[in-house]
């Protein structure tokens, strides 16, 4: 069954939604944005923004929050770890990590076909072709073989905006998360429906609010939230802990020699 979410979807398909489900957004014209994330990058990141193929082509606040957190708190502890970004849009978070964090392996930034060329353009624009790979990944579909299986780190920013895609995103997280994986998940709450996704996520995974971000008080006032998502701990089988207090009856009966007179 085809589950891709594309603008060309059949109007009768289950993912066609009314305008009332779409979050209000201030659409910007196409252009290139330059940012050093408040001084966290020595060399600024260039991000081409283009909305002709969808809203993913614009820079959104949750991506800035997540990128700043990773650059400030995890720039030194990503060495040798596999990293996959979901719903990357133009690739802001993955590109920021590639430029400002010590990552030994290529970073895979992923989105649907309409965003593919924009991701590639931004990789080239920042001379990161040797460290960042753009890939197509439709939520709910099998993970392409070239994307790391059970990556150490999964990045997701502003992926909660299209309610019918919630179960597909849950499925993709289930496919990607391994016993040692962590997903850094940042989103801006715009509608009540967004809370439904978090409820689904908390039912399926171990979801914890990030507590070590010094900027949390600032962005939480803008309804921006940052979480870690991991697999729930597996329940250990119950072992027999019964302790034998008394020895077997036979061992408590002393041996007695009985002489029987004939």
N, C-alpha and C positions, 0 to 999 in steps of 0.2 A: 504494500500500500504506500503510495506516495504521500509523504508528510512534510515536504519542504514548504517553507513559508516564503512565497515570492509574490511580487506585485501582480504577476500574471495569473494568479490562482483563479480557478473557476469561481464565479460569484456565488455558486451554490455550495462551494466547498466548506467544510466545517471551520476553517480558519478565517473566513471572511467575517469581519466584525463591523459594527456601526461606528460612526464617529464618536459616539458617547464613550466608547471604550478607549479611545486614543487619548493619551495625556496631553494637556496643553503645553506647547513648546514654542519658544520664540525662535523662529527659523531665521538663520543667517544666510547671507549670500556666499557663494563660493569664494575661496581665497586661501591664503596660507597663514597659519598662526605660528608664532614663535614663543616658546616658553622655556624657562630654566627652573620651573617649579620653586619659585622663591629662593633661588640661589643654590638649590640642591644639585643642580647639574652645572659643571664647569663649562661645557659646550652646550648651548641651547638646542632644544629639539624643535624641528620644523614639522608642522603637521598641515598637510593639505586637506582642506575641508570642501566637500562637494556633495550636495544633497540631491542631485539629479536621480540617483538610484536608491534613495531612501534616507531616513533620518539618521541611520548609523554613520553617515558621512560627516556628521557634525560632532564637535567636541562637547561632551556633556559633563556636568559637575562631578558625578560619581567617579568618572575616570581620573579627574584631577586629584580627588581625595585619595583614591587608592594608589595612584602613582606616587604622591607625596609620602604616603605612609610607608610604602616599600622602600623608597629612596632614603628615608630618614631612619627607619628602624631595621631594615633587612639588607642593606647594601653589601654587607660583608659576609653574610651567611648563606648565600645562594650558590656558592661555587660547587660545580659538579652536579647540580640538581637539574632535572628536566622540568621545563616550564611550558604550559599550554594556556593561551588566553582564549576565552569563549566570547562570542559576540563582540569581536574586537573593533568593528567599524573601521576607522582609519588606522587603528593599531596603537593608539596613544599609550596605553599602559605597558604593553609588551615592549614597545620601542624605548620607553623611558627606562624600563628595567635593563634592557640590553645596553643602554648607554651609561647608566649610572650605577649598576650593581655588578658585583663580581660573579658572573655566570659563565661557566666553562662550556656548556652545551648550547646548541642553537635553540632559540626560543621560537615556538610555533604560535603564530597569531592566526586565529580562525574566525570565519564568518561565512555567510552565504555568498553565492555567485555574484550578486550585484555589488558587493563590497570588495571583491577580489582584486580588481585593478587598482582601487584606491589604496589598499594595503600594500601592494607591490610598489606603487608610486612613492609612498611614504618611506618604505624601506630604502629605496634608491635615493630619495631626497636626503636621507640622513647617513648615507654611506654605510648601511648596516646589512648589506647583502650577505656577508659572511657569518653573521650571528643571528639573523632573524629570517624565518621562513613563513611565507603566507600560504595558508591552506584553506580549502573549502570544507566546512563541517556544518551539516544541517542537523539541528537538534532532533533527537529521537531516532536518527538513522545510525547504522553501524559506524563505529569509529574507523576512519581510513587507516590502513596498515602503516603508513609512513609517520603517523602521529604517535608519539610515545605512549605505550600502554602503561596505565596506572602511573602517570607522571607524579613527581614529587610535589609540584606546585601548580595549582590551577588558578587562573585569574579571571574574574568576571565583574564588570562594572556596568551599571545601568542596563542590565539584562532583563529587568522586570518592567515591561512596558506593554506587553501584548498577551492578554490573559489566556487565550486559547493555547499559547505556546508553553504555559507553565508546566504541564505534565511532560512535555518533550524535553524541557530543560532538566527536570528532575531525572528523567531517563538517562540523559547524557551524563549528568553528574554521577549517577549510579554506575555507568559504564566506565567512567574515567577514574573515579576515586578508588585507591587501593588502601591497604592497611596502613601505609606510611604517608599517604597523600594528605595535603591540606589545600582547601580552596579559600582564597581571600575574595570575599563577595561584598561588593559595595553597591548600594542602590539609593535612589531618592524616592521617598514615598510621596506619590502624587494622588493616589486614589485608594479607596478602601480595598479594592481588588488586590492591591499589592500585598496587603496583609495576608490574603489567602495563600499567596505563594510561600510566604514565610511559615505559615501554618503547615503547609505541605512539606516544606523542607525540614522543619523541626520534627515532623512525624517520621520522615525517612532517614534523617541524619542527626549527627551530633552538631548542633549549631550553637556557637558561642559568640557573644559580642566582644569585639576587640577592645582590650582595656589599656593597652600600652601606647596609645596614640595621643600625644600631647595636644593635638588639634581637635580632639573629639568634641569638646564643649562648643567650639566654634561652628563646626559643620553640622552638629546635631540640631542647632537652632534653625538650620535650613532644611530639616527633615531628611538629612543624609545619614545613612547608617552603614557601619562596617562590621562584618562578621567573619568568623572562620567556620568552614563547613568540613566535617570529617565523617568517616564511617562511624556508626555507633559501635562501641566495644562489643565484641562477641561474648555471649554468655558462656562461662565455663561450665562443663558438665559437673553435676553434683556427684561427688565421690562419697563412698561409704565411710563416714567418720566415726562409726560406732566403736567405742572402746570397750574391750572385754574387761569387765571389772572382776568377775569371778572366773577362776580357771575351770576347765571341764570337770564334771562331776567325778569322772574316773580318777583324775589326778588328785582329788581331795580325799580319796579313800586310801588310808595307809595299808600297805601290804601286811597281812597277818598269816602267820603259819599256824595252822590248826591240825593238831594230832588227833587222829581218830583211832580209838582203841578198838581192836578186833575182839 
